[in-house]
Amino acid sequence: MLLVISIVFAVLGAIVSGILKRKFNHYSEVPLSRGQTGAEVAAAMLRYNQIYDVKITQIDGQLTDHYNPQDKTVNLSYDVYYGRSVAAAAVAAHECGHAVQHATAYSFLQMRSNMVPIVNIAASLQQYLFMAALVGMSMFNSDIMMIVALVAFGVTTLFSLVTLPVEFDASNRALVWLEGSNFAVGAEHDGAKDALKWAAMTYVTAALGALVQFIYLLLSFLGSRD
């Protein structure tokens, strides 16, 4: 059953990711009226927030954009770094939203960053649990295995849930700044909002899938003890 749940949400996640890519491709064709590149938008937002110790870099891939709090870098994909579109502005501003969170010690970002080491361990355990399930070994026959599974899935679920306010807040900061600075207003702002909404939906889908898996394991464990 756990594998079925995983497959269902994997398919749902793929659908949402597909919609996000279509949205990104669409808004990549909508030029930004002010004509700045994503890198220039990012630099302007960082300056506005008086952040001068964050570097903006260009990285490979599509939709690989991210902020790294370890080395304080806003990493933008080629299409975003050089793009002069609504999509490029939205993504660049969103990643700078994370930089602003870091600079202002946003609590959920700090919590997520602190969780990364233990989440990596928990995710590795989940892989072994799934492999065991694939070869027909039941984790439900052992209380110890069930407890290990609950801890592993509990940690990754908590991480997924903590990620939600981090991502929504970064998008909100981006949209407020884009409109207030006149980088994206009217239809351009609506397009940026639509693109970031679907980006956020990928995190919502992941969090929902993790939560359903954890609840299923918890109920199975409680039921086995009746």
C-alpha positions in Angstrom: 0.0 0.0 0.0 2.9 2.4 0.8 4.3 1.8 -2.7 0.9 2.5 -4.2 0.6 5.8 -2.3 4.2 6.7 -3.4 3.3 5.9 -7.1 0.1 8.0 -7.0 1.9 11.0 -5.6 4.8 10.5 -7.9 2.4 10.7 -10.9 0.6 13.7 -9.4 4.0 15.4 -8.9 5.0 14.7 -12.5 1.7 16.3 -13.7 2.3 19.4 -11.6 5.9 19.6 -12.7 4.7 19.3 -16.3 2.3 22.2 -15.8 5.0 24.3 -14.2 7.3 23.7 -17.2 4.6 24.8 -19.6 3.9 27.9 -17.5 7.6 28.7 -17.3 7.9 28.2 -21.1 4.9 30.4 -21.7 6.0 33.3 -19.5 9.5 33.0 -20.8 8.0 34.3 -24.1 6.4 37.3 -22.4 9.0 40.1 -22.4 9.5 42.2 -19.3 8.6 45.8 -20.3 11.6 47.3 -18.5 13.9 44.9 -20.3 16.1 43.8 -17.5 17.6 40.3 -17.3 16.9 38.0 -14.4 20.4 38.6 -13.1 19.7 42.4 -13.1 16.4 41.9 -11.4 18.1 39.8 -8.7 20.9 42.4 -8.2 18.3 45.2 -7.9 16.3 43.3 -5.3 19.4 42.5 -3.3 20.5 46.2 -3.4 17.0 47.3 -2.3 17.2 45.0 0.7 20.7 46.2 1.5 22.2 42.8 0.9 25.8 43.1 -0.4 27.4 39.8 0.6 25.3 37.5 -1.7 26.7 36.5 -5.1 24.6 35.9 -8.2 25.8 33.0 -10.4 24.7 31.2 -13.5 24.2 27.4 -13.4 23.3 24.7 -15.8 19.9 23.1 -16.3 16.3 24.4 -16.4 14.4 25.2 -13.2 17.5 24.4 -11.2 17.4 27.9 -9.7 18.1 28.0 -5.9 19.6 30.0 -3.1 22.4 28.4 -1.2 22.6 29.8 2.4 25.9 28.0 3.0 27.9 30.1 0.5 25.3 32.9 0.1 24.8 32.5 -3.6 21.7 33.1 -5.7 22.1 30.4 -8.4 20.1 31.1 -11.6 19.7 28.8 -14.6 20.8 30.1 -18.0 17.2 31.0 -19.1 16.6 33.0 -15.9 20.1 34.6 -15.6 20.0 36.0 -19.1 16.3 36.0 -19.8 14.4 39.3 -20.1 11.0 37.8 -19.5 8.3 37.7 -16.8 9.3 34.1 -15.9 13.0 35.1 -15.5 12.0 38.1 -13.3 9.7 36.0 -11.1 12.2 33.2 -10.5 15.1 35.5 -9.9 13.1 37.6 -7.4 11.8 34.4 -5.7 15.4 33.2 -5.1 16.4 36.6 -3.8 13.4 36.3 -1.4 15.3 33.4 0.2 18.3 35.6 0.5 16.2 38.2 2.3 14.9 35.5 4.6 18.5 34.5 5.4 19.5 38.1 6.0 16.6 38.7 8.3 16.9 35.3 10.1 13.5 34.1 9.0 12.7 31.3 11.5 11.3 28.7 9.1 14.4 29.0 6.8 16.7 28.6 9.8 14.7 25.5 10.9 14.8 24.0 7.4 18.6 24.6 7.1 19.2 23.0 10.6 17.2 19.9 9.6 19.2 19.2 6.4 21.8 16.8 7.9 19.2 14.6 9.7 16.9 14.7 6.7 19.6 13.3 4.5 20.0 10.4 6.8 16.2 9.9 7.0 15.9 10.0 3.2 18.6 7.3 2.9 16.7 5.1 5.4 13.5 5.5 3.3 15.3 4.2 0.2 16.3 1.0 2.0 12.7 0.6 3.3 11.3 1.0 -0.2 13.9 -1.5 -1.5 12.8 -4.0 1.2 9.2 -3.5 0.2 10.0 -4.1 -3.4 11.6 -7.5 -2.7 8.7 -8.6 -0.6 10.0 -8.0 2.9 7.2 -6.7 5.2 8.3 -3.9 7.5 5.0 -4.3 9.4 6.1 -7.6 11.1 8.6 -5.9 13.3 8.0 -3.1 15.8 11.6 -2.0 15.5 11.3 -1.7 11.7 8.0 0.2 12.0 9.5 2.6 14.5 12.5 3.2 12.2 10.1 3.8 9.3 8.0 6.2 11.4 11.0 8.2 12.5 12.4 8.3 8.9 9.1 9.3 7.3 8.3 11.7 10.2 11.5 13.6 9.7 11.1 14.0 5.9 7.4 14.9 6.4 8.3 17.6 8.9 10.9 18.9 6.5 8.4 19.0 3.6 5.9 20.9 5.8 8.5 23.4 7.0 9.5 24.0 3.4 6.0 25.3 2.6 6.0 28.5 4.5 9.6 29.1 3.3 8.6 28.9 -0.3 5.3 30.8 0.0 7.0 33.6 1.9 9.8 33.9 -0.6 7.2 34.1 -3.4 5.3 36.7 -1.5 8.4 38.8 -0.9 9.2 38.5 -4.6 5.8 39.6 -5.8 5.5 42.5 -3.4 8.9 43.8 -4.5 8.3 43.3 -8.2 5.2 45.4 -8.0 6.5 48.0 -5.6 9.6 48.5 -7.6 7.6 48.6 -10.9 9.7 45.8 -12.3 6.5 43.8 -13.0 3.0 45.5 -12.7 -0.4 44.7 -14.2 -0.4 41.7 -16.5 3.3 41.1 -16.0 2.7 40.9 -12.2 -0.2 38.5 -12.8 2.0 36.3 -14.9 4.7 36.3 -12.3 2.2 35.3 -9.7 0.8 32.5 -11.8 4.3 31.1 -12.5 5.2 31.2 -8.8 1.9 29.6 -7.8 2.7 26.5 -9.8 6.2 26.4 -8.5 4.8 26.4 -5.0 2.3 23.6 -6.0 5.3 21.2 -6.6 6.2 21.7 -2.9 2.5 21.3 -1.8 2.3 18.0 -3.7 5.5 16.7 -2.2 4.4 17.7 1.3 1.0 16.1 0.9 2.5 12.9 -0.4 4.9 12.7 2.6 2.1 13.4 5.1 -0.2 10.7 3.6 2.6 8.2 3.8 3.4 9.1 7.4 -0.2 8.9 8.4 -0.6 5.5 6.8 2.5 4.1 8.6 1.3 5.6 11.9 -2.1 4.1 11.6 -0.6 0.7 10.6 1.7 0.8 13.6 -1.1 1.7 16.0 -3.4 -1.0 14.4 -0.7 -3.7 14.9 -0.6 -3.0 18.6 -4.4 -3.4 19.2 
